[in-house]
Amino acid sequence: MYFFGCKQINNTTKFIQLNLKYYIFENKMRFLKNRFVYLYKIIILISVFLLNFYTSSEVLALNSIDGNNFVSDAVKSVGPAVVRIDTERLVERQQFDPTLLDPLLRDLLGQPDMTPDRERGQGSGVIIDKNGLVLTNAHVVERVDKVSVTLADGTNCDGMVLGTDSITDLALVKIEDQIDSSYAPLGDSEDLEVGDWAIALGTPYGLEKTVTLGIISSLHRDINSLGFSDKRLDLIQTDAAINPGNSGGPLINSNGQVIGINTLVRSGPGAGLGFAIPINLAKNVSDQLLESGEVIHPYLGVQLISLNPKLAKQHNEDPNAIVQLPERSGALIQSVIPNSPAEKAGLRRGDLVIAAENISIEEPKTLLDEVEKAQIGKIFLLNVVRDNKEIKVNIKPEPLPGLT
């Protein structure tokens, strides 16, 4: 019994010791776990602090050494090259409405004379080279008799219009006086992305040195979709405020480079939308205006509408439809202008253009883009669907009439 009792006591002691060790081990693990959670929280807090510090450093990096932000730095780069353009032209106007005259007085006095009247306009522009060439909008300086250019320092100079292009709404003006003014660095509009900073400069309502800030809202906005069927260009859309008088002024990026020429602002419903002509197009047009004073635009002489299988099917199901349309996408010829290249080549109303120079045509805009690249008087190949048969038509584009 004695030995049995000692064995029982020893077993109990070992059990207590084992439980005590487990208790101590469990407490140590709980302590280590708490320490680990505490360290983990500290690491998270430090990470958040470093992240905020890094973000703040990036924001502060937009500021220059003298405390100015990127907007003021960009404006300092281009601002001295922004000018105000004042125009005058003489228009013949009647002093009063002849229909308001008493018939007896009209017989006695005759028709009222036309009197000259001065019509004044104003816009903006930007100097693009050391020789005093100013890029602006065509609608600012078209058909004017006098052009006056006011530099950023207030100096007033005479200007001469070297050429205008109404199709792209661009014009080139030469400052005739000898000037000592900087010119704006030109960027690359092909490098733009939606969301990039956009800064508009100009003289809206005659208020000089006005700056507005926004972003690039959209690219390649077709001007025809805005209701201008007589223009051929894609626009930069921005929410930077462009007001009357800003026309012709530069749209610049955060690096202080000109990326566009302000041209349109949406009024009424949707107000706040501004549009600018890409600087790459503006450079090309200004080079042609400087060389020859005009820009030649090829044309075919057709009016086009877009066609797709769904629209064609709906048309063909109409029992009153005069002709059946091919159920495919393309540019449908709605009418042919008399004595135009299209008429000379044999194109007809109802023809569907599906390719131009081996480029697939899904909509009229694609065809117009290809026509703009064509050479005057050189054969321009069209693939056309007529009477459900595909044919090839050779057409020679001619200069768009009525521009010179």
C-alpha positions as CSV (number, residue, x, y, z in Angstrom):
1,M,0.0,0.0,0.0
2,Y,2.8,2.3,0.8
3,F,4.5,2.0,-2.5
4,F,1.1,2.1,-4.3
5,G,0.3,5.3,-2.3
6,C,3.7,6.9,-3.3
7,K,3.1,6.1,-6.9
8,Q,-0.3,7.7,-6.8
9,I,1.1,10.8,-5.2
10,N,3.9,11.0,-7.8
11,N,1.4,10.7,-10.6
12,T,-0.7,13.5,-9.1
13,T,2.4,15.7,-8.7
14,K,3.4,15.1,-12.3
15,F,-0.1,16.0,-13.5
16,I,0.0,19.3,-11.5
17,Q,3.4,20.1,-12.9
18,L,2.3,19.3,-16.4
19,N,-0.8,21.6,-16.0
20,L,1.3,24.3,-14.5
21,K,3.8,24.1,-17.5
22,Y,0.8,24.2,-19.9
23,Y,-0.6,27.2,-18.0
24,I,2.7,29.0,-18.1
25,F,3.1,28.1,-21.8
26,E,-0.4,29.3,-22.6
27,N,0.2,32.6,-20.8
28,K,3.5,33.1,-22.7
29,M,1.8,32.4,-26.0
30,R,-1.0,34.9,-25.1
31,F,1.6,37.5,-24.2
32,L,3.5,36.9,-27.4
33,K,0.3,37.1,-29.4
34,N,-0.7,40.4,-27.8
35,R,2.8,41.7,-28.4
36,F,2.6,40.6,-32.0
37,V,-0.8,42.3,-32.5
38,Y,0.6,45.4,-30.8
39,L,3.6,45.4,-33.1
40,Y,1.4,44.8,-36.1
41,K,-0.7,47.8,-35.3
42,I,2.4,49.9,-34.9
43,I,3.6,48.8,-38.3
44,I,0.3,49.7,-39.9
45,L,0.3,53.1,-38.3
46,I,3.9,53.7,-39.5
47,S,2.9,52.6,-43.0
48,V,-0.1,54.9,-43.1
49,F,2.1,57.8,-41.9
50,L,4.8,57.1,-44.5
51,L,2.2,56.8,-47.2
52,N,0.6,60.1,-46.2
53,F,4.0,61.7,-46.0
54,Y,4.9,60.4,-49.5
55,T,1.6,61.6,-51.0
56,S,2.1,65.0,-49.3
57,S,5.6,65.1,-50.7
58,E,4.3,64.4,-54.2
59,V,1.8,67.2,-53.9
60,L,4.4,69.5,-52.5
61,A,6.6,68.5,-55.5
62,L,4.1,70.2,-57.7
63,N,5.2,73.4,-56.0
64,S,8.3,75.2,-57.2
65,I,11.0,76.5,-54.9
66,D,9.4,79.9,-54.6
67,G,6.1,78.4,-53.5
68,N,4.2,78.6,-56.8
69,N,2.3,75.6,-58.1
70,F,2.5,74.0,-61.6
71,V,-0.3,76.2,-62.9
72,S,1.5,79.5,-62.3
73,D,4.8,78.0,-63.6
74,A,3.0,76.9,-66.8
75,V,1.4,80.3,-67.2
76,K,4.8,82.0,-66.7
77,S,6.1,80.0,-69.6
78,V,3.3,80.8,-72.1
79,G,1.6,83.9,-70.7
80,P,4.0,86.4,-72.3
81,A,3.2,85.0,-75.7
82,V,-0.6,85.4,-75.4
83,V,-2.0,88.4,-77.2
84,R,-5.3,90.2,-77.6
85,I,-6.5,90.7,-81.2
86,D,-8.8,93.6,-82.0
87,T,-10.4,93.8,-85.5
88,E,-12.4,96.4,-87.5
89,R,-14.3,96.1,-90.7
90,L,-16.6,98.5,-92.6
91,V,-20.1,97.2,-93.3
92,E,-22.7,99.0,-95.4
93,R,-25.9,99.5,-93.5
94,Q,-29.1,101.4,-94.0
95,Q,-29.8,104.1,-91.5
96,F,-33.3,102.8,-91.0
97,D,-35.6,100.1,-92.3
98,P,-37.1,101.3,-95.6
99,T,-40.2,99.3,-95.0
100,L,-41.1,101.7,-92.2
101,L,-41.2,104.7,-94.5
102,D,-44.5,106.1,-95.6
103,P,-44.9,105.2,-99.4
104,L,-45.4,108.9,-100.2
105,L,-42.2,109.8,-98.5
106,R,-40.3,107.0,-100.1
107,D,-41.5,108.2,-103.5
108,L,-40.4,111.8,-102.7
109,L,-37.0,110.9,-101.0
110,G,-36.2,107.8,-102.9
111,Q,-34.5,104.7,-101.4
112,P,-32.4,105.5,-98.2
113,D,-28.7,105.6,-98.7
114,M,-26.3,103.0,-97.4
115,T,-23.9,104.4,-94.8
116,P,-20.6,102.7,-93.8
117,D,-20.5,101.5,-90.2
118,R,-17.5,100.1,-88.3
119,E,-17.9,96.7,-86.8
120,R,-15.5,95.8,-84.1
121,G,-14.5,92.3,-82.9
122,Q,-12.1,90.9,-80.4
123,G,-10.3,87.6,-79.7
124,S,-7.1,86.1,-78.5
125,G,-4.0,84.6,-80.1
126,V,-0.6,83.1,-79.3
127,I,2.9,84.0,-80.7
128,I,4.4,80.8,-82.0
129,D,7.8,81.9,-83.3
130,K,10.5,84.6,-83.0
131,N,9.3,86.3,-86.2
132,G,6.0,87.5,-84.6
133,L,3.7,84.9,-86.2
134,V,0.4,84.7,-84.3
135,L,-1.9,81.6,-84.4
136,T,-5.6,82.4,-83.8
137,N,-9.0,81.4,-85.1
138,A,-10.2,82.1,-88.6
139,H,-13.6,83.5,-87.3
140,V,-11.6,86.1,-85.3
141,V,-9.9,87.7,-88.3
142,E,-12.0,86.6,-91.4
143,R,-13.1,89.4,-93.7
144,V,-11.7,92.3,-91.6
145,D,-10.1,95.5,-92.7
146,K,-7.8,96.2,-89.8
147,V,-6.1,94.0,-87.2
148,S,-4.5,95.3,-84.0
149,V,-2.4,93.0,-81.8
150,T,-1.8,93.9,-78.1
151,L,1.1,92.1,-76.5
152,A,1.2,90.9,-72.9
153,D,3.2,94.0,-71.8
154,G,0.5,96.3,-73.3
155,T,2.4,97.2,-76.5
156,N,0.0,97.8,-79.4
157,C,1.1,96.6,-82.8
158,D,-0.4,96.4,-86.3
159,G,-1.1,93.0,-87.6
160,M,-1.5,91.5,-91.1
161,V,-3.6,88.4,-91.9
162,L,-1.4,86.0,-93.8
163,G,-4.1,83.5,-94.4
164,T,-7.3,81.9,-93.0
165,D,-8.7,78.4,-93.2
166,S,-12.4,78.3,-92.4
167,I,-12.6,74.5,-92.6
168,T,-10.3,74.1,-89.5
169,D,-11.1,77.6,-88.1
170,L,-7.4,78.6,-88.0
171,A,-5.7,81.7,-89.1
172,L,-2.1,83.1,-89.2
173,V,-1.4,86.8,-88.4
174,K,2.0,88.5,-88.7
175,I,2.9,91.3,-86.3
176,E,4.3,94.0,-88.6
177,D,6.2,95.9,-85.9
178,Q,9.6,94.8,-84.6
179,I,8.9,93.2,-81.2
180,D,10.9,91.8,-78.4
181,S,8.5,89.2,-77.1
182,S,8.9,85.5,-76.2
183,Y,7.0,82.8,-78.1
184,A,5.1,79.9,-76.7
185,P,6.6,76.3,-76.8
186,L,4.4,73.9,-78.7
187,G,3.6,70.5,-77.4
188,D,2.4,67.3,-79.0
189,S,-1.4,66.8,-79.0
190,E,-1.0,63.1,-79.8
191,D,0.5,62.6,-76.3
192,L,-2.7,63.8,-74.6
193,E,-4.8,61.5,-72.4
194,V,-8.2,62.0,-70.9
195,G,-7.8,63.4,-67.4
196,D,-4.6,65.4,-68.1
197,W,-4.5,69.0,-66.8
198,A,-5.7,71.7,-69.2
199,I,-5.1,75.4,-68.7
200,A,-6.9,78.0,-70.9
201,L,-5.4,81.4,-71.5
202,G,-6.9,84.4,-73.3
203,T,-8.8,87.7,-73.0
204,P,-12.5,86.8,-72.5
205,Y,-14.7,89.9,-72.6
206,G,-11.6,92.0,-73.0
207,L,-10.2,90.9,-69.6
208,E,-6.5,90.3,-70.4
209,K,-4.3,87.6,-68.8
210,T,-7.2,85.4,-67.8
211,V,-6.4,81.9,-66.7
212,T,-8.8,79.0,-66.1
213,L,-8.0,75.4,-65.1
214,G,-9.6,72.1,-65.9
215,I,-8.8,68.7,-67.4
216,I,-9.0,67.0,-70.8
217,S,-12.5,65.7,-70.8
218,S,-12.4,63.9,-74.2
219,L,-10.3,63.6,-77.3
220,H,-11.1,63.3,-81.0
221,R,-14.5,64.9,-80.6
222,D,-16.0,65.2,-84.1
223,I,-17.0,68.8,-84.8
224,N,-19.8,67.6,-87.0
225,S,-21.5,66.1,-84.0
226,L,-21.6,69.6,-82.5
227,G,-23.6,70.8,-85.5
228,F,-20.8,72.3,-87.7
229,S,-21.2,70.4,-91.0
230,D,-18.9,72.8,-92.9
231,K,-15.9,71.9,-90.8
232,R,-13.4,69.0,-90.9
233,L,-11.6,68.4,-87.7
234,D,-11.6,66.5,-84.4
235,L,-11.5,68.6,-81.2
236,I,-10.1,68.4,-77.7
237,Q,-12.9,68.7,-75.2
238,T,-12.1,70.4,-71.8
239,D,-14.0,71.7,-68.8
240,A,-11.5,74.6,-68.4
241,A,-13.7,77.7,-68.9
242,I,-13.5,79.1,-72.5
243,N,-15.5,82.3,-72.7
244,P,-16.2,84.7,-75.6
245,G,-12.9,86.4,-76.3
246,N,-10.9,83.3,-75.5
247,S,-11.2,82.2,-79.1
248,G,-7.7,81.8,-80.6
249,G,-6.0,81.7,-77.2
250,P,-3.8,78.7,-76.2
251,L,-4.8,75.6,-74.3
252,I,-1.7,74.4,-72.5
253,N,-0.6,71.4,-70.4
254,S,1.0,71.3,-67.0
255,N,4.4,71.6,-68.5
256,G,3.7,74.9,-70.1
257,Q,3.4,73.7,-73.7
258,V,0.6,74.7,-76.1
259,I,-1.6,71.6,-76.8
260,G,-4.5,73.3,-78.6
261,I,-6.1,76.5,-79.8
262,N,-9.3,77.5,-78.1
263,T,-12.2,77.7,-80.5
264,L,-15.7,76.8,-79.2
265,V,-17.7,77.0,-76.0
266,R,-21.0,75.3,-75.4
267,S,-23.8,77.7,-74.3
268,G,-27.3,76.9,-73.1
269,P,-27.9,73.3,-72.2
270,G,-24.5,71.6,-71.5
271,A,-22.8,74.9,-70.9
272,G,-19.3,74.6,-69.5
273,L,-18.0,72.4,-72.3
274,G,-15.0,74.0,-74.1
275,F,-13.3,72.8,-77.3
276,A,-9.9,73.4,-78.7
277,I,-8.1,72.6,-82.0
278,P,-5.2,70.1,-81.5
279,I,-1.9,71.8,-81.9
280,N,-0.5,69.2,-84.3
281,L,-3.3,70.1,-86.8
282,A,-2.7,73.8,-86.1
283,K,1.0,73.5,-86.8
284,N,0.3,71.8,-90.1
285,V,-2.3,74.4,-91.2
286,S,0.0,77.3,-90.1
287,D,2.8,75.9,-92.2
288,Q,0.6,75.9,-95.3
289,L,-0.8,79.3,-94.6
290,L,2.8,80.7,-94.2
291,E,3.9,79.1,-97.5
292,S,0.9,79.8,-99.7
293,G,-1.7,81.8,-97.7
294,E,-4.3,79.1,-98.1
295,V,-5.0,75.4,-97.3
296,I,-6.2,73.1,-100.0
297,H,-8.8,70.6,-98.9
298,P,-9.8,67.8,-101.3
299,Y,-13.4,67.1,-101.9
300,L,-15.6,64.5,-103.8
301,G,-18.9,66.3,-103.9
302,V,-21.3,64.0,-102.1
303,Q,-23.6,64.2,-99.2
304,L,-23.3,61.2,-96.9
305,I,-25.3,59.5,-94.1
306,S,-24.3,56.6,-92.0
307,L,-25.8,53.2,-92.7
308,N,-25.7,50.0,-90.7
309,P,-27.5,46.6,-91.1
310,K,-30.2,47.5,-88.5
311,L,-31.1,50.7,-90.3
312,A,-31.0,49.1,-93.7
313,K,-33.3,46.3,-92.6
314,Q,-35.8,48.7,-91.1
315,H,-35.8,50.6,-94.3
316,N,-36.2,47.5,-96.5
317,E,-39.1,46.3,-94.4
318,D,-41.0,49.5,-95.2
319,P,-43.5,48.6,-98.0
320,N,-43.3,52.2,-99.3
321,A,-39.5,52.0,-99.7
322,I,-38.5,53.1,-103.2
323,V,-35.1,51.3,-103.2
324,Q,-33.7,48.4,-101.3
325,L,-30.5,49.2,-99.3
326,P,-27.6,46.7,-98.7
327,E,-27.8,45.5,-95.2
328,R,-24.3,46.4,-94.2
329,S,-22.3,49.3,-92.7
330,G,-20.8,52.1,-94.7
331,A,-21.3,55.7,-95.9
332,L,-24.5,56.0,-98.0
333,I,-24.5,58.6,-100.7
334,Q,-27.6,60.7,-100.2
335,S,-27.0,63.2,-103.0
336,V,-24.3,64.0,-105.6
337,I,-23.4,67.7,-106.3
338,P,-23.6,68.6,-110.0
339,N,-20.3,68.9,-111.9
340,S,-18.4,67.5,-108.9
341,P,-15.7,64.9,-109.0
342,A,-18.3,62.4,-107.8
343,E,-20.6,63.1,-110.7
344,K,-17.8,62.9,-113.2
345,A,-16.7,59.5,-111.7
346,G,-20.3,58.2,-112.0
347,L,-21.3,57.9,-108.4
348,R,-25.0,57.8,-107.8
349,R,-27.5,58.5,-105.0
350,G,-28.0,55.3,-103.1
351,D,-24.4,54.0,-103.6
352,L,-22.9,52.6,-100.4
353,V,-19.2,53.3,-100.0
354,I,-17.6,50.5,-98.0
355,A,-13.9,51.1,-98.6
356,A,-11.5,53.9,-99.7
357,E,-8.0,53.2,-100.7
358,N,-8.4,49.7,-99.2
359,I,-9.4,51.2,-95.8
360,S,-12.7,49.9,-94.5
361,I,-15.5,52.5,-94.3
362,E,-18.0,52.0,-91.4
363,E,-19.2,55.6,-91.2
364,P,-19.0,58.9,-93.2
365,K,-16.4,60.4,-90.9
366,T,-13.9,57.7,-91.8
367,L,-14.4,58.4,-95.5
368,L,-13.9,62.2,-94.9
369,D,-10.7,61.5,-93.0
370,E,-9.4,59.5,-96.0
371,V,-10.5,62.1,-98.5
372,E,-8.6,64.8,-96.5
373,K,-5.4,62.7,-97.0
374,A,-6.0,62.3,-100.7
375,Q,-4.0,64.2,-103.4
376,I,-5.6,66.7,-105.7
377,G,-6.0,65.2,-109.2
378,K,-4.7,61.8,-108.3
379,I,-6.9,58.7,-108.6
380,F,-8.7,57.9,-105.3
381,L,-10.1,54.3,-105.2
382,L,-13.5,53.6,-103.8
383,N,-15.3,50.3,-103.2
384,V,-19.0,50.8,-103.7
385,V,-22.0,48.6,-103.3
386,R,-24.6,49.3,-106.0
387,D,-27.6,47.0,-106.7
388,N,-26.2,44.4,-104.2
389,K,-23.0,44.2,-106.3
390,E,-19.6,45.5,-105.3
391,I,-17.8,47.7,-107.8
392,K,-14.7,49.8,-107.9
393,V,-14.8,53.5,-108.7
394,N,-11.8,55.7,-109.6
395,I,-12.4,59.3,-108.6
396,K,-10.0,62.3,-108.8
397,P,-10.5,64.7,-105.8
398,E,-10.6,68.4,-106.6
399,P,-10.0,71.5,-104.3
400,L,-12.9,72.3,-102.2
401,P,-14.5,75.3,-103.9
402,G,-15.4,78.6,-102.3
403,L,-12.4,78.8,-99.9
404,T,-10.3,81.3,-101.7
